[in-house]
Amino acid sequence: MLAKLTSKNRLTLPKAVVGKFPGARYFEVRAEKGRIVLVPAKVTSLEGLWSKIESLGITEKDIEDAVQWARRKK
């Protein structure tokens, strides 16, 4: 099957291919060995993410500190 890349950098995937991934709305995109590879991405809700963070005992202050640390000049 062919898919055409438009001048606006858009690609329409064939229905026959997309139909094999019901419910997939987002895809991870990467280049491997001269090919474009699309992998359905699992998107989690922010509520689930915050729940996991809280269960690990991580506070908003911990996150702020981590961001500050990551942004520091080296």
HUDA-V412079 format. One record per pair of residues at least 12 apart in sequence whose ideal C-beta (glycine too) atoms are under 7 Angstrom apart, sorted by the first residue. I is the first residue (numbers start at 0). J is the second residue. If there is no record, write none. Layout:
i	j
I	J
I	J
//
This chain:
i	j
0	13
0	15
0	16
20	39
23	39
25	40
25	42
26	38
26	39
26	40
27	40
//
